[in-house]
């Protein structure tokens, strides 16, 4: 067992209590370290407890994974460090990490090749350092009603109420004062006099009523303008009958996976019935979504349907609020937990149902270490608790569909009710190059305006233009820290890197050749708005993108205007789909550039475009002769034709054939390996070294496989493991670091993980000595 790295006298006395502890630290190493337990802690130190230990040049919090009476063999006593202290002072409770949480974190580490310490942080968030009582300000029930228009409010008063409405555990006065500035005291006095806010004591680390507080929060957080809310959602669609094969799985009370393909209304009815069935069997429910707004709406609807205590957990909560919710989730009084990606590791045991809403949503994939996929952890949780995993979507991912085709999941398809909007292609090849809004789209917008119908324009690119191109030398202003051209934002008069956030003013001449011939190339939502106003000067436009919408309240305010008929056109990026259920049905939906995502260096690009087009078309009003127009230079592409013809099988069959021919998931498993550093030469050398180590591992295992295998063993075809690269990453320089990339591919998940795992220890040693970083992304 690895040890600490300082030389101390470690000669503990024998006795009934353990003398040594193995701990895992939250940093990079993928192994545990052995420490000496000081005498005062030996009687009470247990597995799962948090401790403070010296690690290299720092002091960090760690978690105990094992205790020993004797020093493990192979470790020199003089090199063993001592545990400094318990993570929390005596007198403060620390439930630590339970055995099942440690086991889950270990499984996550093995499945996603992430350091165990990082995975422990997923299943056991940090505990607040102190439990102190402080006065906090809360919104009252009358305050919540006032946000829906029952009281007249000044802009500053509404701003304070909206801020408090987003914080179920209230806010300290200093926090409120900083956010509102000089007017804060005047606004607080006015709201307090009207009974719209109140002050009370709140314990930071104790939440006896956390469940009811969060349920009340979920009740008011959703916008009143959602398409389907409350009890109505649970009545009509709930009449959808459970098919026999799904009922058989339910009645067996065993684990299994069901892929539900249905529109949103049907899914919500089925969800309500499935939750009630699970609660009737005295089991608990975990519901996951990709967006916070969607989680709030589901929690609100379940609460209105008298489901019981519904707990809401998401990334917008503060550390203190997360600790409160985490404690509440451990209570058996809480039967239903609704949350986003991070809620998949919540401490909810005895699960009977794990529901993944919108299972194809890319938001379920974590892009920071540890790079897990919530859908796969949901599968793990269901297996551990013998629960049913229900993956729900109107257009499931190819991985899930392939699992159903090969018998690893039950497919439950519910036909959509109602009419389908008319969907047409606008072939951009028939119009001048660079045109943004074609004549058919302009004419369709004019018709929608005359009929007083809402128009939605979708373009998944914010800003004014992709870049400023010099017509003299062909160059473009680039980010000094990244190998990317700066995005042009005309209204704010800046060039911005959307990777690292670097900003600069717009130059008058080309930085390379000094020619005054810089012209915008490409288009974003800001430029669409400008062109739209040129055609329709008096038009009322709202934009939904990362530049105009920073908070959920801003999106809700914009959509409230649309529902009231005070907006003619909404222009938006993929943010439209996050709030899609709150957008009133549109008379016209136009996709400005359906091809943009098809050229991305990603084998899933066609699938992502297909999902986005399906979501865009669904915003049009099918009951009032809604129209959808798709502008494209590739009118015959299978992703576009499948949407226009409303034939999902056209896309699924074609795309799966491509994936199988090129050996991409779901037919193989991929692991992406990234090497980065400040010296391009050193990064390339390290990447080549990693590739050589991988090839040696594959060859070594291939030779061992040639020996006769045990009769009970599984024979792995090692010829199928392939190492691709190394090569520069698609974005070779990012935030002043150079990136090189490798891919390891195999039809066997266990085999591809084993090959990469066998090389990680050597790469970690190289990282410590040369400043090179190595990262692993399983299922990239």
C-alpha atoms as one frame of an Amber mdcrd trajectory, in Angstrom:
protein
   0.000   0.000   0.000   1.451   3.414  -0.892   2.446   5.664   1.953   3.056
   9.273   2.761   6.369  10.826   1.780   7.943  12.281   4.930  10.193  10.428
   7.327   8.739  10.253  10.871   9.135   7.850  13.726   6.257   5.379  13.437
   6.516   2.845  16.230   2.985   2.563  17.613   2.230   0.446  20.602   0.151
  -2.675  20.126  -3.382  -2.881  21.452  -7.028  -3.530  20.677  -7.413  -0.472
  18.491  -6.155  -0.114  14.914  -2.924   1.799  14.482  -2.901   2.513  10.742
  -5.449   3.856   8.276  -5.662   3.835   4.500  -7.078   7.082   3.155  -7.949
   8.534  -0.225  -7.321  12.190  -1.007  -9.419  14.380  -3.333  -6.529  15.134
  -5.674  -5.022  13.339  -8.646  -3.563  10.051  -7.322  -5.644   6.983  -8.146
  -4.530   5.024  -5.063  -4.891   5.076  -1.300  -2.188   6.115   1.162  -1.358
   4.629   4.573  -1.075   6.919   7.618  -0.338   6.404  11.296  -3.343   6.925
  13.596  -2.352   9.076  16.617  -3.316   7.573  19.980  -6.191  10.011  20.747
  -8.054   8.954  17.563  -7.540   5.176  17.608 -10.604   4.291  19.649 -13.080
   6.168  17.466 -11.639   6.210  13.954 -13.808   4.227  11.515 -14.016   3.559
   7.799 -15.670   6.471   6.001 -14.596   9.122   8.489 -13.084  12.383   7.233
  -9.613  13.243   8.481  -6.996  15.940   7.902  -3.676  14.598   6.599  -0.398
  16.021   5.287  -0.058  15.296   1.582   3.058  16.377  -0.298   3.465  20.091
   0.421  -0.146  20.660   1.542  -2.670  19.636   4.173  -5.863  18.120   2.754
  -9.093  16.485   3.847  -9.198  12.728   3.192 -11.563   9.812   3.756 -10.620
   6.628   5.612 -11.117   3.491   3.481  -9.559   0.865   5.773  -7.946   0.487
   9.203  -5.172  -1.939  10.216  -3.653  -3.234  13.428  -0.328  -3.749  11.694
   1.576  -1.876   9.047   0.985  -3.505   5.653   3.985  -5.396   4.287   6.389
  -3.550   2.028   6.022  -0.198   3.789   8.898   1.366   5.689   7.696   2.578
   9.120   9.965   5.618   9.014   8.196   6.934   5.890   4.685   6.824   7.335
   3.035  10.177   8.063   0.626  10.850  10.920  -3.007  11.887  10.609  -3.213
  15.482  11.812  -6.808  15.658  13.036 -10.415  14.723  12.453 -12.067  16.828
   9.759 -14.578  18.307  12.219 -13.805  19.329  15.770 -15.129  17.173  18.596
 -18.738  17.922  19.378 -19.730  18.425  15.751 -21.411  15.538  14.005 -19.844
  14.065  10.892 -21.667  11.056   9.543 -18.727  10.596   7.209 -19.057   8.437
   4.121 -21.152   5.314   4.547 -20.034   1.866   3.386 -22.446   1.858   0.452
 -21.284   5.342  -0.616 -17.657   4.206  -0.546 -18.610   1.183  -2.620 -20.488
   3.351  -5.132 -17.553   5.776  -5.415 -15.162   2.873  -6.006 -17.405   1.566
  -8.798 -17.508   5.031 -10.355 -13.725   5.215 -10.210 -13.402   1.879 -12.003
 -16.102   2.644 -14.584 -14.837   6.119 -15.561 -11.112   5.649 -14.758 -11.241
   8.613 -12.384  -9.280   9.011  -9.146 -11.189   7.444  -6.265 -10.844  10.595
  -4.179 -12.623  12.656  -6.849 -15.460  10.126  -6.983 -15.883  10.222  -3.199
 -16.551  13.953  -3.525 -19.511  13.104  -5.785 -21.200  10.841  -3.240 -20.322
  12.931  -0.167 -20.233  16.708  -0.717 -18.240  18.864   1.664 -19.715  19.437
   5.099 -19.930  23.099   6.214 -17.076  23.850   8.586 -19.263  25.239  11.335
 -22.851  25.082  12.489 -23.680  28.621  13.407 -27.029  30.267  13.773 -27.664
  33.482  11.860 -30.611  35.665  10.955 -31.667  35.262   7.339 -34.303  36.830
   5.120 -37.006  34.732   3.408 -39.778  35.391   0.933 -43.295  34.875   2.348
 -46.301  33.233   0.685 -47.673  36.702  -0.132 -44.291  37.557  -1.609 -44.495
  34.586  -3.947 -47.992  35.584  -5.042 -46.794  39.107  -5.703 -44.322  37.783
  -8.267 -47.286  36.423 -10.224 -48.832  39.873 -10.462 -51.063  40.098  -7.366
 -49.142  43.137  -6.036 -47.636  46.162  -7.721 -43.864  46.095  -7.367 -41.088
  48.462  -8.285 -38.223  46.984 -10.351 -35.953  46.945  -7.279 -38.611  45.279
  -5.133 -39.195  42.596  -7.759 -35.463  42.069  -8.027 -35.123  41.418  -4.273
 -38.119  39.072  -4.222 -36.855  37.093  -7.202 -33.462  36.719  -5.539 -35.045
  35.418  -2.319 -37.388  33.155  -4.278 -34.387  31.299  -5.690 -32.973  30.599
  -2.203 -35.097  28.140  -0.197 -32.965  28.661   2.920 -32.988  32.436   2.757
 -30.131  34.921   2.434 -28.052  36.861   4.910 -28.638  40.618   4.889 -25.075
  41.329   3.763 -25.586  39.164   0.693 -28.812  40.966  -0.189 -27.271  44.375
   0.428 -24.318  43.681  -1.870 -26.576  42.485  -4.678 -28.945  45.500  -4.595
 -26.562  48.272  -3.627 -27.628  51.615  -2.158 -31.378  50.993  -2.502 -31.318
  47.719  -0.521 -32.357  49.155   2.865 -35.230  51.186   1.391 -36.501  48.170
  -0.582 -36.251  45.847   2.427 -38.245  48.275   4.603 -41.025  48.553   2.010
 -41.316  44.787   1.470 -41.213  44.044   5.207 -44.008  46.582   5.862 -46.180
  44.848   3.215 -45.476  41.371   4.627 -43.760  40.132   1.461 -40.515  39.158
   3.237 -39.668  37.994   6.757 -36.621  37.449   8.935 -35.955  34.409  11.084
 -33.113  32.368  12.524 -31.756  29.536  10.363 -29.280  26.844  11.335 -26.693
  26.383   8.619 -26.028  22.707   9.290 -29.388  21.469  10.644 -32.510  21.198
   8.515 -35.366  19.431  10.339 -37.870  20.784   7.811 -35.648  20.846   4.730
 -37.998  18.610   2.777 -41.047  20.800   3.301 -39.034  23.972   2.639 -37.789
  22.630  -0.670 -41.197  21.334  -1.647 -42.646  24.790  -1.093 -39.793  26.272
  -3.123 -40.407  23.868  -5.975 -44.089  24.769  -5.841 -43.498  28.411  -6.692
 -40.330  28.216  -8.773 -41.948  26.997 -11.985 -43.511  29.592 -14.196 -47.300
  29.664 -14.232 -47.168  29.689 -18.002 -45.774  26.195 -18.475 -47.623  24.182
 -21.084 -48.516  21.356 -18.724 -48.525  21.935 -14.980 -49.844  20.493 -11.798
 -52.674  18.045 -11.490 -53.731  18.381 -15.136 -50.469  16.713 -16.092 -51.323
  13.694 -13.971 -54.897  13.166 -15.110 -55.256  13.027 -18.899 -51.990  11.375
 -19.995 -52.019   8.999 -17.024 -54.574   6.891 -18.866 -51.763   5.457 -21.016
 -51.795   1.730 -20.287 -48.661  -0.026 -19.103 -47.827  -2.786 -21.637 -47.689
  -6.365 -20.402 -43.910  -6.742 -20.667 -43.386  -3.603 -18.571 -45.977  -4.669
 -16.002 -44.253  -8.052 -15.740 -40.971  -6.328 -14.940 -42.718  -4.118 -12.395
 -44.517  -7.015 -10.707 -41.327  -9.040 -10.420 -39.859  -6.251  -8.228 -36.479
  -6.877  -9.804 -34.037  -4.681 -11.649 -34.413  -3.925 -15.345 -34.176  -1.143
 -17.923 -37.138   0.308 -19.817 -36.692   2.761 -22.694 -39.818   4.913 -22.937
 -40.282   6.725 -26.250 -43.200   9.148 -25.925 -44.053  12.815 -26.200 -43.765
  15.021 -23.166 -47.424  14.906 -22.147 -47.555  11.108 -22.214 -44.237  10.849
 -20.343 -45.518  13.018 -17.524 -48.655  10.936 -17.119 -46.600   7.750 -17.021
 -44.173   9.327 -14.556 -46.969  10.147 -12.113 -48.334   6.631 -12.269 -44.875
   5.062 -11.966 -44.075   7.200  -8.916 -47.314   6.220  -7.207 -46.724   2.541
  -7.980 -43.238   2.740  -6.504 -44.381   4.532  -3.344 -47.193   1.992  -2.943
 -44.497  -0.700  -2.816 -42.726   1.232  -0.013 -39.763   2.099  -2.246 -38.217
   5.480  -3.085 -37.870   7.400  -6.363 -35.000   9.314  -7.974 -35.836  11.530
 -10.973 -33.061  13.101 -13.052 -33.272  15.850 -15.678 -30.714  17.776 -17.685
 -31.966  21.280 -16.789 -32.694  22.978 -13.473 -35.878  24.568 -14.810 -37.207
  21.162 -15.847 -36.388  19.680 -12.431 -38.307  22.492 -10.759 -41.357  21.926
 -12.953 -41.441  18.203 -12.252 -41.052  18.799  -8.507 -43.854  21.359  -8.622
 -46.194  19.029 -10.504 -45.522  16.117  -8.138 -46.154  18.361  -5.150 -49.468
  19.576  -6.539 -50.489  15.971  -7.119 -50.035  15.259  -3.375 -47.225  12.797
  -3.955 -45.700  13.664  -0.574 -42.319  15.093   0.373 -40.500  15.991  -2.849
 -36.900  17.117  -2.519 -35.163  19.272  -5.135 -31.379  19.135  -5.634 -29.335
  20.969  -8.264 -26.089  22.813  -8.862 -27.453  26.319  -8.162 -27.741  25.632
  -4.435 -25.044  27.062  -2.187 -22.704  24.779  -0.247 -24.757  25.279   2.898
 -28.026  24.573   1.082 -26.588  21.429  -0.475 -25.558  20.205   2.966 -29.097
  20.803   4.242 -30.669  18.979   1.317 -28.153  16.145   1.601 -29.128  15.603
   5.237 -32.808  15.682   4.338 -32.329  13.101   1.570 -30.942  10.656   4.116
 -34.256  10.833   5.972 -36.732   8.080   5.093 -39.513  10.681   5.276 -38.361
  11.903   1.866 -39.695   9.515  -0.764 -39.016  11.384  -4.011 -35.886  13.286
  -5.061 -35.829  15.367  -8.241 -32.591  16.834  -9.487 -30.075  17.447 -12.216
 -26.911  15.509 -13.073 -25.263  15.702  -9.647 -28.352  14.302  -7.904 -27.566
  10.856  -9.319 -25.122  10.325  -6.418 -27.570  11.487  -3.740 -27.802   9.385
  -0.551 -31.224   7.959  -1.365 -31.320   4.251  -0.574 -33.947   1.565  -1.180
 -34.734   2.921  -4.632 -37.550   1.296  -6.545 -37.486   3.604  -9.577 -34.752
   5.677 -11.217 -36.283   7.896 -13.917 -33.991   9.692 -16.399 -36.027  12.375
 -18.150 -34.707  13.337 -21.599 -32.056  10.607 -21.419 -30.400  11.795 -24.647
 -29.612  15.226 -23.154 -25.902  16.065 -23.449 -26.146  17.857 -20.090 -25.982
  14.456 -18.357 -22.319  14.219 -19.375 -19.907  15.941 -16.965 -17.093  17.693
 -18.838 -14.896  18.267 -15.773 -13.046  15.548 -13.877 -14.370  13.085 -12.972
 -16.004  12.910 -16.408 -18.989  10.706 -15.583 -22.271  10.236 -17.419 -25.293
  10.461 -15.121 -27.246   7.966 -17.226 -24.603   5.302 -16.610 -24.486   6.019
 -12.868 -28.299   5.819 -12.839 -27.963   2.346 -14.359 -25.472   1.452 -11.626
 -27.777   2.756  -8.882 -30.712   0.769 -10.233 -28.671  -2.433 -10.288 -27.389
  -1.918  -6.740 -30.925  -1.373  -5.349 -32.770  -3.849  -7.621 -34.735  -0.909
  -9.007 -36.287  -0.216 -12.386 -34.329   2.173 -14.592 -36.694   4.076 -16.873
 -35.037   6.094 -19.643 -37.594   8.537 -21.046 -37.379  10.631 -24.202 -39.299
  11.711 -27.275 -36.215  10.886 -29.378 -33.855   8.526 -27.481 -30.111   8.310
 -27.984 -28.723   5.741 -30.398 -26.958   3.973 -27.509 -30.264   3.422 -25.711
 -32.102   2.419 -28.880 -29.374  -0.087 -29.723 -29.626  -1.505 -26.187 -33.357
  -2.067 -26.782 -32.701  -3.633 -30.187 -30.221  -6.092 -28.697 -32.418  -7.092
 -25.752 -30.578  -5.161 -23.015 -33.599  -2.904 -22.447 -37.360  -3.127 -22.928
 -38.719  -0.678 -25.518 -41.995   1.029 -24.663 -43.171   3.271 -27.479 -46.280
   5.454 -27.076 -47.635   6.941 -30.353 -47.939  10.725 -30.335 -51.415  12.231
 -30.241 -52.597  15.124 -32.363 -51.442  16.615 -35.631 -47.901  17.230 -36.733
 -46.819  20.682 -37.950 -46.036  21.099 -41.625 -42.249  20.829 -42.042 -40.502
  22.060 -45.188 -36.938  22.384 -46.472 -35.562  25.664 -47.812 -32.664  24.745
 -50.121 -30.062  27.476 -49.626 -28.231  26.378 -52.783 -30.930  28.200 -54.760
 -30.065  31.574 -53.210 -26.981  33.839 -53.184 -24.084  32.642 -51.027 -24.101
  33.907 -47.449 -27.803  34.668 -47.296 -29.067  34.423 -43.723 -32.845  34.798
 -44.020 -34.025  33.447 -47.366 -37.061  34.914 -49.188 -39.310  31.947 -48.181
 -38.452  32.507 -44.507 -38.999  36.283 -44.783 -42.383  35.707 -46.420 -43.345
  33.121 -43.773 -42.455  35.597 -41.005 -44.560  38.278 -42.706 -47.524  35.889
 -42.830 -47.117  34.941 -39.158 -46.998  38.631 -38.189 -50.186  39.372 -40.137
 -51.917  36.479 -38.376 -50.546  37.586 -34.970 -48.758  34.278 -34.445 -45.483
  33.854 -32.617 -42.344  33.120 -34.660 -39.322  31.246 -33.277 -35.966  31.423
 -35.095 -33.362  28.850 -34.045 -29.619  29.312 -34.601 -27.257  27.570 -32.199
 -24.621  30.306 -32.276 -24.637  33.471 -30.207 -22.947  36.778 -31.039 -22.993
  38.748 -34.279 -20.482  36.849 -36.421 -18.232  33.818 -36.107 -15.154  35.944
 -36.780 -13.817  39.081 -38.423 -12.045  38.087 -41.642  -9.433  40.258 -43.333
 -10.241  40.385 -47.034  -6.634  41.394 -47.767  -4.617  38.612 -46.085  -7.293
  36.102 -45.067  -6.376  36.335 -41.375  -8.630  36.922 -38.376  -8.037  38.322
 -34.852  -7.405  35.332 -32.577  -7.324  34.708 -28.850  -3.758  35.012 -27.465
  -4.383  32.080 -25.117  -6.295  29.748 -27.474  -6.019  28.669 -31.093  -9.447
  30.116 -31.848 -10.723  33.127 -33.768 -12.463  35.713 -31.616 -16.260  35.892
 -31.896 -17.590  39.323 -32.937 -20.277  40.913 -30.709 -21.446  44.047 -32.496
 -23.810  45.522 -29.906 -21.246  45.450 -27.099 -18.412  46.344 -29.508 -16.072
  43.535 -28.469 -14.294  40.476 -29.778 -14.578  37.538 -27.376 -13.127  34.055
 -27.004 -15.954  31.719 -26.029 -13.500  29.202 -24.570 -11.467  31.218 -22.056
 -13.486  34.464 -21.884 -10.759  36.768 -23.266 -12.170  40.062 -24.561 -10.812
  42.979 -26.566 -12.136  45.927 -28.514 -12.813  45.707 -32.237  -9.677  46.763
 -34.197  -9.958  49.203 -37.077  -7.279  47.401 -39.107  -6.112  43.802 -39.436
  -3.570  42.985 -36.663  -1.506  40.975 -39.182  -1.324  43.155 -42.331  -2.723
  46.480 -41.092  -5.314  46.561 -43.903  -8.655  48.218 -43.109 -10.619  45.363
 -44.662 -12.041  43.451 -41.702 -15.509  42.070 -42.444 -17.799  39.794 -40.389
 -18.004  36.184 -41.536 -20.609  33.705 -40.374 -23.629  34.603 -38.306 -24.970
  34.493 -34.770 -28.267  35.366 -33.108 -27.316  39.052 -32.823 -26.871  39.326
 -36.581 -30.159  37.527 -37.213 -31.881  40.135 -35.059 -30.256  42.984 -37.007
 -31.329  41.577 -40.390 -34.823  40.881 -39.075 -35.222  44.497 -37.972 -34.089
  45.694 -41.405 -37.021  43.816 -42.969 -39.529  44.587 -40.202 -38.540  47.850
 -38.424 -41.395  47.803 -35.881 -41.064  44.139 -34.942 -40.907  43.148 -31.241
 -37.959  40.757 -30.791 -36.694  38.771 -27.842 -33.359  36.922 -27.815 -32.584
  33.805 -25.772 -28.864  33.085 -25.745 -25.960  33.120 -23.338 -25.353  36.814
 -23.986 -28.864  38.067 -23.195 -30.041  35.488 -20.625 -27.833  35.058 -17.564
 -30.405  33.809 -15.026 -33.586  31.732 -15.093 -35.607  34.739 -13.971 -34.594
  36.628 -17.121 -35.754  33.751 -19.318 -39.050  33.537 -17.435 -39.608  37.290
 -17.830 -39.017  37.098 -21.587 -41.355  34.126 -21.995 -44.019  35.844 -19.889
 -43.996  38.672 -22.442 -44.358  36.125 -25.244 -47.316  34.454 -23.527 -48.941
  37.852 -23.093 -48.585  38.515 -26.833 -46.020  41.286 -26.379 -43.288  39.623
 -28.468 -43.542  38.798 -32.163 -40.311  36.823 -32.680 -38.041  34.877 -30.341
 -34.508  34.269 -31.622 -32.596  31.672 -29.664 -29.865  29.093 -29.371 -30.239
  25.671 -27.774 -31.359  27.568 -24.668 -34.789  27.500 -26.321 -35.103  23.800
 -25.605 -34.209  24.209 -21.929 -37.270  26.433 -21.505 -39.277  24.920 -24.370
 -42.254  23.914 -22.232 -42.762  27.576 -21.228 -42.684  28.918 -24.811 -46.217
  29.384 -26.175 -46.878  27.250 -29.295 -45.422  29.093 -32.279 -47.175  29.638
 -35.576 -43.797  29.498 -37.334 -40.479  27.891 -36.450 -37.490  28.510 -38.730
 -34.115  26.793 -38.390 -31.624  29.309 -39.792 -28.702  26.956 -40.502 -29.365
  23.253 -40.045 -25.905  22.311 -41.371 -23.753  24.082 -38.769 -23.491  21.139
 -36.387 -22.991  18.526 -39.127 -19.396  19.607 -39.725 -18.208  19.322 -36.134
 -15.306  16.870 -35.479 -17.563  14.533 -33.504 -18.979  11.178 -34.569 -22.231
  12.168 -32.802 -22.654  15.398 -34.797 -25.459  14.056 -37.028 -27.310  12.697
 -33.993 -27.012  16.021 -32.173 -28.379  17.874 -35.213 -31.253  15.385 -35.479
 -32.205  15.875 -31.814 -31.969  19.674 -32.143 -34.174  19.721 -35.267 -36.760
  17.508 -33.590 -36.824  19.816 -30.568 -37.084  22.910 -32.770 -39.974  21.544
 -34.821 -41.793  20.567 -31.606 -42.020  24.278 -30.685 -44.467  24.905 -33.538
 -48.196  24.723 -32.906 -49.457  21.426 -34.300 -53.082  22.213 -33.416 -53.235
  25.568 -35.266 -51.607  24.712 -38.608 -48.120  25.544 -37.417 -45.225  25.570
 -39.900 -41.560  24.661 -39.601 -38.946  25.720 -42.167 -35.440  24.241 -42.217
 -32.789  26.188 -44.146 -29.957  23.946 -45.350 -27.293  23.386 -47.986 -27.632
  19.618 -47.436 -31.319  18.918 -48.075 -30.752  15.189 -48.664 -28.837  14.492
 -45.421 -30.518  11.674 -43.507 -30.715  13.691 -40.255 -32.668  16.439 -42.044
 -34.836  14.176 -44.183 -35.826  12.072 -41.158 -37.228  15.180 -39.452 -38.956
  16.545 -42.538 -40.566  13.201 -43.382 -41.211  12.382 -39.698 -39.485   9.009
 -40.140 -37.213   8.331 -37.149 -36.334   4.933 -38.618 -34.707   6.674 -41.597
 -32.216   8.394 -39.322 -31.738   5.477 -36.918 -31.069   2.844 -39.591 -28.753
   5.050 -41.657 -26.770   6.381 -38.724 -26.357   2.964 -37.099 -25.075   1.583
 -40.403 -22.457   4.379 -40.530 -21.458   3.794 -36.909 -21.067   0.063 -37.424
 -19.003   0.495 -40.596 -16.675   2.979 -38.894 -16.627   1.091 -35.560 -18.019
   3.838 -33.368 -20.370   3.489 -30.366 -22.724   1.789 -29.745 -20.780  -0.978
 -31.514 -17.523  -0.206 -29.703 -16.380   1.507 -26.523 -14.170   4.585 -26.665
 -11.784   6.165 -24.198 -10.323   9.569 -25.044  -6.917  10.463 -23.618  -5.757
  14.077 -23.525  -2.208  15.270 -22.878  -1.622  18.967 -22.198   1.187  21.304
 -21.164   2.763  24.679 -21.832   5.440  23.274 -24.182   4.138  21.810 -27.427
   7.285  19.713 -27.884   6.987  18.168 -24.416   3.270  17.520 -24.894   3.896
  15.710 -28.174   6.675  13.619 -26.614   4.450  12.674 -23.667   1.568  11.743
 -25.987   3.848   9.533 -28.065   5.134   7.911 -24.864   1.578   7.171 -23.759
   0.719   5.696 -27.147   3.784   3.427 -26.966   2.805   2.298 -23.453  -0.696
   1.488 -24.650   0.621  -0.508 -27.604   2.937  -2.477 -25.286   0.031  -3.244
 -22.968  -2.140  -4.447 -25.837   0.693  -6.626 -27.168   1.442  -8.043 -23.701
  -2.174  -8.969 -23.114  -2.425 -10.424 -26.601   0.494 -12.764 -25.848  -1.013
 -13.785 -22.522  -4.298 -14.484 -24.283  -2.550 -16.990 -26.559  -2.027 -19.274
 -23.559  -4.806 -21.812 -22.873  -7.573 -20.024 -20.961  -9.383 -21.575 -17.971
 -12.588 -23.319 -18.912 -14.641 -20.791 -16.969 -12.806 -17.729 -18.300 -13.880
 -15.358 -21.037 -11.706 -15.159 -24.130 -11.069 -11.607 -25.265 -10.090 -10.830
 -28.831  -7.118  -8.556 -28.164  -6.724  -7.911 -31.894  -9.846  -5.749 -31.595
  -8.210  -3.236 -29.222  -6.865  -0.341 -31.264  -4.962   2.810 -30.353  -5.625
   5.833 -32.595  -3.174   8.744 -32.517  -1.567  10.662 -31.033  -2.512  13.810
 -32.923  -3.162  17.456 -32.061  -6.602  17.975 -30.525  -9.299  19.672 -32.678
  -8.553  22.819 -30.634  -4.765  22.390 -30.267  -4.212  25.332 -27.890  -6.576
  26.343 -25.120  -5.970  28.697 -22.187  -2.236  28.847 -23.003  -1.866  25.060
 -22.932  -1.216  22.756 -25.893  -3.328  19.620 -26.312  -2.685  16.291 -27.995
  -5.161  13.446 -28.106  -5.385   9.648 -28.358  -8.341   7.290 -28.685  -8.470
   3.695 -27.472 -11.254   1.596 -28.991 -12.581  -1.918 -28.450 -15.851  -3.872
 -28.664 -15.192  -4.957 -25.062 -15.768  -2.338 -22.397 -13.799  -4.264 -19.770
 -10.884  -4.698 -22.125 -10.575  -1.072 -23.198 -10.743   0.085 -19.566  -8.128
  -2.475 -18.515  -5.681  -1.418 -21.228  -5.882   2.252 -20.261  -5.813   1.523
 -16.516  -2.540  -0.392 -16.852  -0.767   2.726 -18.179  -2.100   5.376 -15.799
   0.433   4.907 -12.982   3.389   5.573 -15.316   1.655   8.644 -16.734   1.036
  10.041 -13.235   4.732   9.797 -12.407   5.560  11.621 -15.638   2.991  14.291
 -14.766   4.623  15.023 -11.407   8.089  15.369 -12.886   7.389  17.280 -16.094
   4.338  19.478 -15.465   2.380  17.510 -18.065  -1.301  16.808 -17.393  -3.058
  13.634 -18.431  -6.834  13.267 -18.503  -9.136  10.370 -19.277 -12.633  10.644
 -20.741 -14.562   7.372 -20.899 -17.468   7.469 -23.396 -16.438  10.887 -24.764
